[in-house]
Structures are given as C-alpha cells and as structure tokens.
Amino acid sequence: MLAYIAKRVLYAIPLLFVISIVSFIIIELPPGDYLTTYVMTLRQSGETIDQAALEVLKKRYGLDKPVIVRYFYWIGNIITKGDFGYSFMWEKPVSDLLNQRVWWTILISVLSTAFAWVFGFLIGVYSGTHQYSIGDYVFTVLGYIGLATPNFLLALILLWFMFVTTGVSLGGLFSPEYAGAPWSWAKFVDLLKHIWIPVVVLGTGSMAGLIRVLRANLLDEINKPYVVAARARGVPERELVWKYPLRVAVIPFASTAGWALPQIVSGAVVTGIVLNLPTVGTLLLDALTSQDMYLAGSLVLILSVFTIIGTLISDILLAWLDPRIRFE
C-alpha cells in the first residue's frame, strides 16, 4: 500500500509541473498584460499616460520578456524562495495575499467536502437499502433540487431566511465587530455562526451527486446472485449489506469523491462574492479580469494542487477498497 501511494505521489509531481506551464501560458494568451489594462483604465478616466514610466514598469516586472522566460523566473522563485511574484493589481507580494486567503479556502473546502462525503454516504446507503420508501422519495427530490439549484441562489435563500427569522445578516465569516478583532472565544463562536452557511451551500451540490451515484450502484449490487445466496444462507441483513454489496458499490463513489475538493474551490467564485468570503475564488476572478498574471498563475497552481490532492485521495480510497488496483 505504501509503495502504491509513493508511486502515485511521484506521478503527481511532473503532472503538476506540466499543468503549471499550460496554465501560465493560457493566462498569457489574451493580448496585452496588466499594464495594458492599467493604461485602458487611465484613458477611460481621462488621466495622462507617461510612456517612460510604463517602460520602467515593464522592465521592473519583466513584462518585456517572453512568456516562457517569465514562467521559469516565476516557478524558479517559487521552488527556491517560496516567492510567488508580485501582484500588480494589489501592489503587494502574491504570498501576502495567499496567506490572507488560502487558509480560509482550505478550511471551507475541507469542511464542505467532509459535509458532502459524510451525508452523501449515509443518505446514499439509506436510499439504496430502502428503495421506494418515503425517505427515499424525500431524499431523491432533495437530491434533484440540490443538483438543479445554483450554489449562489441557495446562498441567497439561506441568507434571506436567516435574516428574516433571526434579524442577523450572516454574510462573510465574521460579524463587523469581530472582523478585525484578535482571536477570542467570542470570535470563534461568531465564526461558527457564519461558517456553516458556506459549508452547506458548497457541499450540497457535491453531496447530491454522490447520493445518486452510491444509491444507483448499491441498488445494482444488492440484487446480484451472490447477495441473494448469502441472504438465503441466513446472513443477517445488516451484515449482508455492509460487508458485501456496499464494499463494491462504494468503489465508484470513492472514484468520484476526489473530484469534490477541486469542484468546491473552483465553483465557489460566485458563491464567494454573494457570501463575501475571503477565499481565493474571488481573488482569482479579479486577477484574470485585470491580467495580473503572477497572481492568477499562483492561484491556478493552487487549484491544480487541490485537483491532484483530490485525485490522490480517490486513488488511495480505491486501493484500500479494491486491493487488485495496487497490483495493476
């Protein structure tokens, strides 16, 4: 098992390198750069443009060099110094911006993924073992609603409902009086009051898909001859379900569960704007619109890391559930 995990990790390293190259080049494909966007903004506001100052800025930030040279300069500083470059839009190092947002993104993503996996597994097993029951119908309807409802719309509904019922706005992660305050027990409690909304909103879509996958696979396995034969031999129903068909039915569940992590991060841009979340999703949107390539490239690299981590988690789960995979 350890050898299999080590091999998958080694495969992930060159893959991450290739993804970072492609991502950085794609970000650079639109014509112009950050200074082009900056000049357009100045012209629209009627301000004068100093061409000499623009040339100085191009040389300072390396914008006069080819994209490949800029990429290797950027990735080299990340590997050797942990320096992700300079954000032209925010006028500060990218690492400072990431330190402010990436940990909140990780926290919300992990909690949302855990919410989706735990409830998706439990509800999927219940629906698969209680086909056509009232609970199955209820969860099926809720699952379809979860798949059909955009995350940002669900966020708006929850914010409206909580404001109407409690009179308190739960946007963001903290109330205004705690936003800039040092950590305390009261601030932690205030965080708990706010963070459940993005966790539920971002986890609902993934949970609904996982429920449908597990229910369908469990219904397919539970009627196979080996299960019927075990039931005829007097194997208790609970042991029969949890020991045999569920172990097989959960394999496709595990293979798709790893996608939940990058989907939550990449799909949280509009939701982050609606809920006023300090996550990398909204930061990435601003970086792409302003062509702030070092900031955008760093954020795409982080999303790539999340994708590879999610895939690695799926591979480990599959190898644990089905030992044949380790020897392929």
C-alpha positions, 0 to 999 in steps of 0.5 A: 500500500505504501509503495502504491501511494509513493508511486502515485505521489511521484506521478503527481509531481511532473503532472503538476509541473506540466499543468503549471506551464499550460496554465501560465501560458493560457493566462498569457494568451489574451493580448496585452498584460496588466499594464495594458489594462492599467493604461485602458483604465487611465484613458477611460478616466481621462488621466495622462499616460507617461510612456517612460514610466510604463517602460520602467514598469515593464522592465521592473516586472519583466513584462518585456520578456517572453512568456516562457522566460517569465514562467521559469523566473516565476516557478524558479522563485517559487521552488527556491524562495517560496516567492510567488511574484508580485501582484500588480493589481494589489501592489503587494507580494502574491504570498501576502495575499495567499496567506490572507486567503488560502487558509480560509479556502482550505478550511471551507473546502475541507469542511464542505467536502467532509459535509458532502462525503459524510451525508452523501454516504449515509443518505446514499446507503439509506436510499439504496437499502430502502428503495421506494420508501418515503425517505427515499422519495424525500431524499431523491427530490432533495437530491434533484433540487440540490443538483438543479439549484445554483450554489449562489441562489441557495446562498441567497435563500439561506441568507434571506431566511436567516435574516428574516427569522433571526434579524442577523445578516450572516454574510462573510465569516465574521460579524463587523465587530469581530472582523478585525478583532484578535482571536477570542472565544467570542470570535470563534463562536461568531465564526461558527455562526457564519461558517456553516452557511458556506459549508452547506451551500458548497457541499450540497451540490457535491453531496447530491451527486454522490447520493445518486451515484452510491444509491444507483450502484448499491441498488445494482449490487444488492440484487446480484446472485451472490447477495441473494445466496448469502441472504438465503444462507441466513446472513443477517441483513445488516451484515449482508449489506455492509460487508458485501454489496456496499464494499463494491458499490462504494468503489465508484463513489470513492472514484468520484469523491476526489473530484469534490475538493477541486469542484468546491474551490473552483465553483465557489467564485460566485458563491464567494462574492454573494457570501463575501468570503475571503477565499481565493475564488474571488481573488482569482476572478479579479486577477484574470479580469485585470491580467495580473498574471503572477497572481492568477498563475499562483492561484491556478497552481493552487487549484491544480494542487487541490485537483491532484490532492483530490485525485490522490485521495480517490486513488488511495480510497480505491486501493484500500477498497479494491486491493487488485488496483495496487497490483495493476 
